[in-house]
Amino acid sequence: MVKRAANERSENKNKRSKPSFNKAEEAPAKRKAPITGSAPVKDDSDDQDEEEEEDGYEEVPAASEGEEDEEMDREEPLPDADKAASNKKMHAESKEKAAMRKAHKPHSEIVAQAKVHWEMVRQSKNLTKEERKKHLDSLVDVVTGHVKDVIFKHDASRIIQSIVKHGGRKERELVAHELEGSYLKLAQDKYANFLLTKLIRYCPTFRPKILASFHGNVPKLLLHKYASGVIEDAFALYANAVDRQALVRDFYGKEFSLFNDDESKKGKVLKDLLTEQNQSKREMMMDNVRNTLQSIFEHSDKGAVSHSIVHRALWEYMSALDLVYDQVEADKKRKSLLEDCNEVLPEIVHTRDGSRAVREFIATTSAKERKMILRIMRPHIGKMATDDQAQFVLFTALDAVDDTKALSQSIISPITKAAEEIAFDKNGRRSLHYLTTPRSTKHFTPAFIATIAETDEALKKTSKKDFNTRRGEIIKASSGDLLKVVEELPRKLIMDAGGSLILTDIMLYTIGDKSRALDALAGLIETSNDVLDFTPASRVYKTLLQGGKFDKNEKKVVVTDPELSKQSAEKLWKAIQSHAVKLAKSSGTFIIAELVEAVVANGLDSIKEEIVNEFDGPQRDEIKHSEAKGNGVLLEKLDKLD
């Protein structure tokens, strides 16, 4: 049995890397991308364009010079040799002018010297550690005292990035120290923002100072083209819990930013702080959060909507509504919030807090609003089904929506149509299991089930349909497509450990004609027994013959589908009859033993006679003296047939 990992706060735990001072090649953590794919994750690496040949600042040749040259060429064409010489001369003159322009730029000499060493430092394939260290030391000597002067130039910024990337603790902290007081400006710069992200990652000593420089400006920075990614990387990948909460507090309003300086309030979330305020200040804080969120939703093109820091603020606001307002007012504000963000809900579901917020919308809103949410989500269901956080939204919808027809069109059908891919995805399998066996402890951990159950209380007030009735309707709606997957991909499913679990659930719990699916499975062992050499596959056939799974608590097989047991016995015997004895002396011993049991239990007398004839005395002696595991069990069952 394979249990998938429960709900993990991936954006806060696994992604935070420990500070590394000497492993420049270590891959940087990356924040999770939204399921829509509309907000690409910012790459803070300077490797993306290191292969480019750069010989200075970006220069644009004077248009007038080029135009005059073209006129001269048209008026008096030159011979090929003269033309080549002329072009060479023009190129030399152009290069000389460019060099003169560079020489007049501020700090051009420092940049030029730095580039010589930088070119050597970044040649990782051709340098030993000692050689790189030598050139890196020379590079640091050149830029020391001038980092702040050159950092806002494209090529110079990349030079400093290389120091941070390839340097040790000393070099990194030197850069961070020289840039103190400029962190906010760096975050908003087209080129320097990449460096700042590297400093946050590689300089844990300076990290609190850098993050503190954002306080009071977080909402504005989230809407900034370059700073937005810096804030999100800091929050999702590198900040600790206290620093993350300090960044979120900017949503509460500037008048409450002083909380960050109060040791007794550090790390407290919105709900905690609200309990310490009077009603007037509570409403003021909530209004501040609401207004900031509204601004972000209205400017969804800026990309901040997909950031986990925004989702944290959103969930904090939603979870505090019932604390600050009465039921009527809380519902009104929740509905107003949904109206503001409904079109961007797919951008929110990929993080833990975002998923929880959308689930709360589904659990607390009316049937009409739920249909609207499903309509917006429908184009993204396939990706949501394979996302470890977004799939919680689907599961809550399956538990909440009473209109099974709408549910089938919006969620069930997109999942089952994509079952061929989803079944082999480590997260996607849970989506298929939830259609057939929701909250089963065989497939879902207690923590996972507890997370799903968070909305149960709200659903008692807003959903009317009985759980078992809803489950039956969902299974009925999904059965056709799921059985078709078994018919088309029997071998691929049964020869995959996770896929075999999906296959078993489909065969046990779906409703409809399973004969074609059974034919496909029986066909796999008709001429070969290699499938039965794979333990999970052998277990599938055994379960089909039993018609149910073994229950550890009841210590017996709980039959789910008696007809399945009968059909399986008939079709499997037909498939293996010609080589049943050979199978009994190898990997098929237990399967044949279970087949005999099913034949007796289902009163299949004609097959019983065929088995007795096939396994006569000499054949049983061969089985007895074979090395097949389980031969004693098989012989015992065969003896009962006589």
C-alpha positions, 0 to 999 in steps of 0.5 A: 500500500502506498500512502502519499505525503500529507498536506505539506507547507512546501513554500515555507519548509522544504524550499528554504535552503540552508546558507551555503558559503562555498557551494556556488554550484548548488541549485537555488530553491525555486518558488512554486509556479501557479497552475495557470503558468501565467506568472513565470518564476523569476530566475535570479541566476546570472548564468542565463546570459553568461555565454553572451560576449559583452565588450562594454555598456550597451551602445547604439550607433548614431543613426545619422552616421549610418544613413550618411554611409548608406547614401555614399554607397548608393551614389558611388559603389566601390569595388569589392576590395575597396569596399571591404577596406572601407568597411573595416575602417568604418568598424575600427572608427566606430569601435574607437568612438564607442571606447571613447564614450565608455571612457567618459562614463563614471567608473568605467576604468573600474568596470573595465578592470573588473571585467578582465578578472570576471571573464576568468572567474565565470569560466567554470569548466576551464578553471581549478578551484585555486585558479578561480579563487585567485581571480576572484580575489583580484576581482574583489580587490578591484571593486571593494569600495565601489560596489554601490557605485557600479551596481546599477549598471547591467554588466557591472551588476552581473560582475557583482553577482558572480562575486556573491555566487562564487565567493565565500562568506567573507566576499558575500558579506563585503558586498552586502555591507557596502550596499547597506542603505540601498537595499530598497533601491536594489529591489526595484532596479532592472538588473540589481534585483537579481543581486539582492535576491542572491544576497538574501539567499547567501547572506543569512547574517544580513538577511534580517536587515535586508528584509527590514528595509522592505517594511512599510513598502511591501504592498507597493513593492508587490506591484513593482515590476522587479521588486515583486519577485524579490519580495516573494522569493524572500517570503517563500524561500528564505525568510524564517517564520518571524520575518515572514510575518513581519512582511505580511504585517505591511498589509495591516496598515502603516499605523500598525507597522510598529508591531514589528518593533515590539518583541511581545508581538513578533510572530503573531498573526492577524487573529492574535493581534486583533484580539488585543485591539478594541473594535475600532482598531480591529475594523481599521486593520481589517479594512487595511488588509482588504484594501491592499488585497483589492489593489492587488486583485485589480492589478492582477497583470502585475503578477503579485496575485500568484504570490504566496505572501498575498495568499497568506494575507488573504487567508488571514483576513478570511479566517478573522472575519468571524472574529471581527464581524457578526455573521451577516456582516462577515458573510457580506464581506466574504461575498464582496471579496469573492466578487473582487478575486473570482477571476483570479482564483486559478492563480491562488490555488497552488499554495497552502494558504491560497488553496485554503482560502479558495476552499473556504469560499467553496464551503461558505458560499451559495450554490450559485457562487459555487457554480461560478467558481467551478466555471472559472476553475474548469480550464485548469482542472487537469493541472489542479488534479496533479498539484499537491495544494490545488487538488484540495480545492477539487476535493472540497468541491466534490464534498460541497457541490449538491448539483452532481450534473454541474460537478460532473461537467466541471470537475469529474469529467476533466479529471477522468478524461485526463486519467491516462496521465493523472494515474501515473503522477504521484499527486494526481493519483490522489485525485482518482482515489478521491473519486472512488474512495474519498478519505480512505485511510488506505490511500490518505494519511490522517494529516491529509484527511484532517486537512480535508475535514477543515471545511466540514463544519461550514459544509454542514450549513451550506450543503444539503446532500447526504455524503453517501448519496453524493459519493454514489452519484460521483462514482456513477458519473466517473465510472465510464471513463475510468473503466475505459482507461483500464480497457485501454491501458491494462498493462501500463496500470498493472505494472506500475505500483501506484497504477495498480492501486488505481486499477484495483479501486476502479474495478472494485468501486465503479458502476457499470459493465466491467466485462471489457476491462476484465477481458483486457486484464485476463488477456495479460496472463493468457499467454505469459506469466511475466505480469504475475512476477510483479507482486503488485500485479499479482495482488490485483488479480487476487483482489478481483477474485476476492471481490473486495479488500482485506480489512485489518480491523474485521480480519476478513475480506470485505466483499465490495462487488460479488459479481466481480468475483464471479466474472473474474473467476470465469474470465481468468480461468478461460485465460490460463486454462491451457497453461494452468499447471505450469503457472501453478508451479511458478509465480501463479500459485497463489492466484490459482489458489484464490481462483479455486476459492472463488469458483467454490464460493460462486458455485461455478460447477463447470469450472470446478470440474475442469480444474479437477481434471486439469490438476489430476494426481500426477500434476498435483505431485509435480506441484508438491515437489516444485519450489513454488511458494504457496504450493501447500496452500494450493494443494489444500484447496485443490483437495477440497474440490474432490 
